[in-house]
Amino acid sequence: MAFKFLSILRNRHFHSLLGNVIMAFFNVLSFALLVRMLSLNAFGEWVLFLATYNILDQIRTAMLQSGIIKFSAGVDETVSRQVTGAAWYISLLVTLLFIAASFIVYAAGYRWFSDTWHFFLGWLGIMTLLSLPFNFATWVLQAAHRFDKIVQIRILQNGSFLVLLSILFFLKQVTLHNVLYAYSLSLLATSIYCLFFKWTALGTMAARTREHVKSLYHYGKLIVGSMVSSSLLNYSDNLVLRTMLSPAAVAVYSIPQKFMEVIEIILRSFVATSQPTISSAANNNDWPGVSRAFCKYTGTVTIMILPFVAGLLLFTKPLILILASKTYLPATDIVRIFLLSAILYPIDRFIGVTLDMINKPLVNFYKNLLKLILNIILDIVLVLMFADIRAVAIASSLNLLFAVVFGYYFLQRYLSGIGISNIWKYGWQECRALLSKIKIFRLQYK
C-alpha cells in the first residue's frame, strides 16, 4: 500500500495538478485580500496593470517554452544543452527589449498617463527581469518532466506574495505602490531560489549554437503570435470595459475569471504534461500516437470539468460573496456565461497545443488572431448596443465557438482518428482508469 501511495505522489500528472492547485489557491486568497483592501477603481487599475505585465511575460514564454520542449524532447543531452543555451540567449535579449520599451513608452506617453500608470510603467520592464530566472527554470523543468520542483516554485512565488500582502494588511499600508513592491519582491525571491539550486540551467548559455538560436526564433515567433493573440482576448475585454464603461466594470469582470481558475487548474495541469508527450511522438513520426494523445487529453479533461461546472453554476452567488462581497454580485450572470462556455475550453486548448507540437504553429496563430479580431468587434458592437458587462461575456463565448470549429477543421487535415467519438472513447477510458486506481488505493488504505 505504501509503495502504491508513493507512486501516486511521484506521478508527473499529480505533480502538475498539485502545482496548479497551489498556484490557484494562493492566487484566489491574494485576490480575495486585494478585493477587500482596495477600492473598486483601484482594484480595476491593478487588474489591468497585472494583465499588461502578464502579456509581456507570455510573449517571452511563447517565444521559448514550446521551443525548448519541442527541440529538446527525445534528443541526446548535447543537443538539449545547445537548445537550452540558445533559449537563454534569446530570453535575455527579449527581456532587455522589454525594459527599454517600457521606458520609451513612459517617456513618449507621459502626458497621456495618470500618476498611477507613470509608476506602473516605470516598473513594468524591471518586473520581467526579476521573473526571468524562475520562469526559465519552469520551462526547463517541464521539458524534463520535473513537475515536483515546479511545485516548489509555485509555492514560493505565490505564497510569498500572499504573506507580503498579509503583512501590508496588518500594518495598514495597503496601497497600489506597496502591492506592486510586494509582487516584485516575490518574483525576486523565487528567482534567487531557482538560481541557488541551479534549476535555471544558466551555464548552458555557453553551449548555444547559431543554428539553434535561429530555429528557436523562427519557431517561437509563430507561437508568440498565437499566444499573444489568445492572451489579448481578456485584455481586450478589460480595455473595452475600462474605456467604454469604467474601471469598476473591469473589477466586476475579474470575478468570473477567478471562478474559471477551478477549470484552469485541471486544464493547465494536463496541458503541461501533454506537451512533452505529443512533441516526443511527433518528433518520432508517431502520428497515431499524436492522435491518441490529443483525444485522450481532450476527452479526459472535458469529462473531469463537468462536475465542477455544475457545482459552480449551482453555488455561484454564495461563492461570489465568499470570494469578494455583495458589491460584486452583478458578476453573477457573467460567471454563468463563462461556466457554460468552459465546456469548450479543453478542445480549444488541446487543438492549439497539438498544432504547435506537430510544427503547425502558423495555423494556430491564424486561429487565435481571427478569434481576437472577432472578439474585439463583438465587444465594441455589443457594448455600444447594450452598455452592459454581460455583452462582453457573450462576445467571448461566441468567438470561442468559432475558434473550436476553425481549429478542429484544420487539425483533421493533418491528423486522422481525432473524431468526437474517439475523444469520448479515449477520454472515458482514461477517466475509468483514474477512478479504478483511486478505488484500489482506498480499499487498500482501509
C-alpha positions in Angstrom: 0.0 0.0 0.0 2.8 2.4 0.9 4.5 1.8 -2.4 1.3 2.5 -4.3 0.8 5.7 -2.4 4.3 6.8 -3.1 3.8 6.0 -6.8 0.8 8.3 -6.9 2.8 11.1 -5.2 5.6 10.7 -7.7 3.3 10.7 -10.7 4.0 13.7 -13.1 0.3 14.3 -13.6 -0.2 14.6 -9.8 2.7 17.0 -9.5 1.5 19.1 -12.4 -2.0 19.2 -10.9 -0.6 19.9 -7.4 1.4 22.8 -8.8 -1.6 24.4 -10.4 -3.8 23.8 -7.4 -1.3 25.6 -5.2 -0.9 28.4 -7.6 -4.7 28.9 -7.9 -5.2 28.6 -4.1 -2.7 31.3 -3.3 -4.0 33.4 -6.2 -7.6 33.2 -5.0 -6.5 34.2 -1.5 -4.4 37.1 -2.8 -7.3 38.1 -5.0 -9.8 38.0 -2.0 -7.5 40.2 0.1 -7.0 42.8 -2.7 -10.7 42.9 -3.4 -11.3 43.9 0.2 -8.3 46.1 0.7 -8.5 48.3 -2.5 -11.3 50.4 -3.8 -13.3 49.3 -6.8 -11.5 51.7 -9.2 -8.0 51.0 -7.7 -8.6 47.2 -7.9 -9.6 47.7 -11.5 -6.4 49.5 -12.3 -4.4 46.8 -10.6 -6.1 44.1 -12.7 -5.4 46.0 -15.9 -1.7 46.5 -14.9 -1.2 42.9 -14.0 -2.8 41.9 -17.3 -0.3 44.1 -19.1 2.7 42.5 -17.3 1.3 39.0 -18.0 1.1 39.8 -21.7 4.8 40.7 -21.7 5.6 37.6 -19.7 3.6 35.4 -22.0 5.3 36.9 -25.1 8.6 35.6 -23.7 7.1 32.3 -22.6 5.6 31.8 -26.0 8.9 32.6 -27.7 10.8 29.9 -25.7 8.7 27.5 -23.7 7.2 25.4 -26.5 10.5 25.6 -28.4 12.5 24.2 -25.5 10.1 21.3 -25.2 9.8 20.6 -28.9 13.5 20.7 -29.7 14.8 19.0 -26.5 12.2 16.2 -26.0 13.6 12.8 -27.1 17.0 14.1 -28.1 20.5 13.5 -26.7 21.9 15.6 -23.8 24.3 17.6 -26.0 21.6 18.8 -28.3 19.4 19.5 -25.3 22.1 21.8 -23.7 22.6 23.6 -27.0 18.8 24.3 -27.3 18.6 25.5 -23.6 21.6 27.7 -24.1 20.1 29.3 -27.2 16.9 29.8 -25.3 18.8 31.7 -22.6 20.4 33.9 -25.1 17.1 34.8 -26.7 15.3 35.3 -23.4 17.9 37.8 -22.2 17.6 39.8 -25.5 13.8 39.8 -25.2 13.9 40.9 -21.6 16.3 43.8 -22.3 14.0 44.8 -25.1 11.0 44.9 -22.7 13.0 47.1 -20.2 13.9 49.6 -23.0 10.4 49.6 -24.4 8.8 50.3 -21.0 10.9 53.4 -20.5 10.4 54.6 -24.1 6.6 54.3 -23.6 6.9 56.1 -20.3 8.8 59.0 -21.8 6.8 59.2 -25.0 3.4 58.9 -23.5 4.0 60.7 -20.1 1.3 63.4 -20.7 -1.4 60.8 -21.5 -0.9 58.6 -18.5 -2.2 59.1 -15.0 0.2 59.2 -12.0 -0.7 55.6 -11.2 0.4 54.5 -14.6 3.5 56.6 -14.5 4.5 54.5 -11.6 3.4 51.2 -13.2 5.3 51.8 -16.4 8.5 52.5 -14.5 8.3 49.0 -13.0 6.9 47.0 -15.9 10.2 46.1 -17.6 12.0 45.6 -14.3 9.5 43.0 -13.3 10.1 41.0 -16.4 13.8 40.9 -15.5 13.1 39.8 -11.9 10.9 37.0 -13.0 13.1 35.7 -15.8 15.2 33.1 -13.8 12.3 31.3 -12.2 10.2 31.4 -15.4 13.1 29.9 -17.3 13.5 27.2 -14.6 9.9 26.1 -15.0 10.4 25.7 -18.8 13.5 23.6 -18.4 11.9 21.5 -15.6 8.7 21.0 -17.6 10.7 19.7 -20.6 12.4 17.3 -18.2 9.1 16.2 -16.6 10.3 17.5 -13.2 6.9 18.8 -12.0 7.8 18.1 -8.4 10.3 21.0 -8.5 7.8 23.3 -10.3 5.5 22.7 -7.3 8.2 24.3 -5.1 8.5 27.3 -7.4 4.7 27.8 -7.4 4.6 27.7 -3.6 7.4 30.2 -3.1 6.2 32.7 -5.7 2.5 32.7 -4.9 2.9 32.1 -1.2 5.4 34.8 -0.6 3.2 37.4 -2.3 0.3 36.3 -0.1 2.5 36.6 3.0 3.6 40.1 2.0 0.1 41.2 1.3 -1.0 39.9 4.8 1.8 42.0 6.3 0.7 45.1 4.5 -2.9 44.4 5.7 -1.9 44.2 9.3 0.3 47.2 9.1 -2.5 49.1 7.3 -0.1 50.0 4.5 -2.1 48.7 1.6 -1.6 51.0 -1.5 -1.1 50.2 -5.2 2.5 51.2 -4.8 3.1 48.8 -1.9 1.1 46.0 -3.6 3.4 46.3 -6.6 6.5 46.3 -4.4 5.3 43.1 -2.7 4.7 41.4 -6.0 8.1 42.4 -7.3 9.8 41.1 -4.2 8.0 37.7 -4.5 9.4 37.5 -8.1 12.9 38.3 -7.0 12.8 35.8 -4.1 11.7 33.0 -6.3 14.3 33.7 -8.9 17.1 33.7 -6.3 15.8 30.4 -5.0 16.0 28.8 -8.5 19.4 30.3 -9.2 20.7 28.9 -5.8 19.5 25.3 -6.7 20.8 25.7 -10.3 17.4 24.9 -11.8 17.8 27.6 -14.4 20.5 25.8 -16.4 22.2 29.2 -16.8 25.5 27.5 -17.6 24.2 26.1 -20.8 24.3 29.5 -22.5 28.0 28.8 -23.4 26.8 25.7 -25.3 24.4 27.7 -27.5 24.8 27.4 -31.3 23.7 29.9 -34.0 21.6 27.2 -35.7 19.5 26.5 -32.5 19.1 30.3 -31.9 17.7 30.6 -35.4 15.5 27.5 -35.0 14.1 28.7 -31.7 13.5 32.2 -33.0 11.7 31.1 -36.2 9.6 28.6 -34.4 8.9 30.8 -31.4 7.8 33.9 -33.3 4.8 32.0 -34.6 4.0 30.7 -31.1 4.3 34.3 -29.9 1.6 35.5 -32.3 -0.7 32.7 -31.3 -0.2 33.0 -27.6 -0.3 36.8 -27.6 -3.5 36.8 -29.7 -5.0 34.4 -27.1 -3.8 36.4 -24.2 -5.1 39.6 -25.6 -8.7 38.2 -25.5 -9.1 39.0 -21.8 -7.0 42.1 -22.1 -9.2 43.5 -24.9 -12.2 42.7 -22.9 -10.8 44.7 -19.9 -9.7 47.6 -22.2 -13.1 47.9 -23.8 -14.8 47.8 -20.4 -12.5 50.5 -19.0 -12.7 52.9 -21.9 -16.4 52.4 -22.8 -17.8 51.8 -19.3 -15.5 52.3 -16.2 -12.6 50.8 -14.2 -15.2 49.5 -11.8 -16.5 47.3 -14.7 -13.1 45.8 -15.1 -13.1 44.9 -11.4 -16.5 43.2 -11.7 -15.4 41.4 -14.8 -12.4 39.9 -13.0 -14.7 37.8 -10.7 -15.7 35.2 -13.4 -12.0 34.9 -14.4 -11.3 33.8 -10.8 -14.1 31.3 -11.0 -12.5 29.9 -14.1 -9.3 29.1 -12.1 -11.1 25.9 -11.0 -11.3 24.8 -14.6 -7.8 26.1 -15.5 -6.3 24.1 -12.6 -7.2 20.9 -14.4 -6.7 22.2 -17.9 -3.2 23.7 -17.2 -2.1 20.5 -15.4 -2.9 18.3 -18.4 -1.6 20.8 -20.9 1.8 20.8 -19.1 2.1 17.0 -19.3 0.7 16.7 -22.8 3.2 19.0 -24.5 6.3 16.8 -24.0 4.2 13.6 -24.8 2.8 15.0 -28.0 6.1 16.6 -29.0 8.0 13.3 -28.4 5.5 11.4 -30.5 5.7 14.0 -33.3 9.5 14.0 -33.3 9.4 10.2 -33.8 6.8 10.5 -36.6 4.4 8.5 -34.4 1.2 10.2 -35.8 -1.3 7.6 -34.5 0.3 8.3 -31.1 -0.2 12.1 -31.5 -3.9 11.5 -32.4 -4.4 9.2 -29.4 -2.7 11.7 -27.1 -4.9 14.5 -28.4 -8.1 12.5 -28.0 -7.1 11.2 -24.5 -6.2 14.6 -23.1 -9.2 16.4 -24.6 -11.7 13.8 -23.6 -10.3 13.3 -20.1 -10.3 17.0 -19.2 -13.7 17.6 -20.7 -15.3 14.8 -18.6 -13.4 15.9 -15.5 -14.5 19.5 -15.6 -18.3 18.8 -16.0 -18.9 18.2 -12.2 -17.0 21.4 -11.4 -19.0 23.4 -13.9 -22.3 22.0 -12.5 -21.2 22.8 -8.9 -20.1 26.3 -9.6 -23.3 27.0 -11.5 -25.3 25.8 -8.5 -23.4 27.9 -5.9 -22.5 31.0 -8.0 -23.9 33.7 -5.7 -22.7 32.3 -2.4 -19.2 31.8 -3.9 -19.1 35.4 -5.1 -19.9 36.6 -1.6 -17.1 34.4 -0.1 -14.6 35.5 -2.8 -15.4 39.2 -2.7 -18.5 41.0 -1.4 -22.1 41.8 -2.3 -20.7 44.8 -4.4 -19.6 42.2 -6.9 -22.9 40.3 -7.2 -23.6 42.0 -10.6 -21.0 39.5 -11.9 -23.4 36.5 -11.3 -24.7 36.3 -14.9 -21.2 36.8 -16.3 -19.9 33.9 -14.2 -22.7 31.6 -15.5 -22.0 32.6 -19.2 -18.3 31.8 -18.7 -19.0 28.5 -17.0 -21.3 27.3 -19.8 -18.7 28.1 -22.4 -16.0 26.4 -20.3 -17.1 23.0 -21.7 -15.3 24.0 -25.0 -12.1 25.1 -23.2 -10.4 21.7 -23.4 -10.8 21.0 -27.1 -9.8 24.6 -27.9 -6.7 24.4 -25.8 -5.5 21.0 -27.0 -6.1 21.9 -30.6 -3.7 24.7 -30.1 -1.1 22.6 -28.2 -1.3 19.8 -30.8 -0.9 22.2 -33.8 2.2 23.7 -32.1 3.8 20.4 -31.3 3.3 19.0 -34.9 5.0 22.1 -36.2 1.9 23.8 -37.5 2.1 26.9 -35.2 1.1 29.2 -38.2 -2.4 27.6 -38.3 -2.8 28.1 -34.5 -1.7 31.7 -34.9 -4.4 32.3 -37.6 -7.0 30.6 -35.3 -6.1 32.9 -32.3 -5.7 36.0 -34.4 -9.1 35.6 -36.0 -10.6 34.8 -32.6 -9.1 38.1 -31.2 -10.3 40.2 -34.1 -13.8 38.7 -33.8 -13.7 39.3 -30.0 -12.8 43.0 -30.3 -15.5 43.6 -33.0 -18.2 41.8 -31.0 -17.1 43.6 -27.7 -17.4 47.0 -29.2 -20.6 46.4 -31.1 -22.5 44.7 -28.2 -21.3 47.2 -25.6 -22.5 50.0 -27.9 -25.8 48.3 -28.3 -26.5 47.3 -24.7 -23.9 49.2 -22.5 -23.8 46.1 -20.3 -20.9 44.0 -19.0 -22.7 40.8 -19.9 -22.4 41.7 -23.6 -18.6 41.2 -23.3 -19.1 37.8 -21.8 -21.4 36.8 -24.7 -18.9 38.0 -27.2 -16.2 35.9 -25.6 -18.4 32.8 -25.8 -19.2 33.3 -29.5 -15.6 33.7 -30.6 -14.6 30.6 -28.5 -17.2 28.6 -30.5 -15.7 30.0 -33.8 -12.2 29.0 -32.7 -13.1 25.4 -31.9 -14.8 24.9 -35.3 -11.9 26.6 -37.2 -9.2 24.7 -35.3 -10.9 21.3 -35.4 -11.4 21.6 -39.2 -7.7 22.2 -39.8 -6.4 19.7 -37.3 -8.4 17.0 -39.1 -6.4 17.8 -42.3 -3.1 16.8 -40.5 -4.2 14.0 -38.2 -6.6 11.1 -38.7 -8.6 9.5 -35.9 -9.4 12.6 -33.9 -13.2 12.4 -34.3 -15.6 13.3 -31.4 -16.3 9.6 -30.9 -12.6 8.9 -30.3 -12.3 11.9 -28.0 -15.1 10.5 -25.9 -13.7 6.9 -26.1 -10.1 7.6 -25.0 -11.2 10.2 -22.5 -13.7 7.9 -20.8 -11.1 5.1 -20.8 -8.6 7.4 -19.1 -11.2 8.6 -16.5 -12.2 5.0 -15.7 -8.5 4.1 -15.3 -8.0 7.0 -12.9 -11.1 6.1 -10.9 -10.1 2.4 -10.6 -6.7 3.5 -9.2 -8.4 5.7 -6.7 -10.8 2.9 -5.7 -7.9 0.3 -5.3 -6.0 2.8 -3.2 -9.0 3.5 -0.9 -9.7 -0.2 -0.4 -6.0 -1.0 0.4 -5.9 2.0 2.7 -9.0 0.7 4.6 
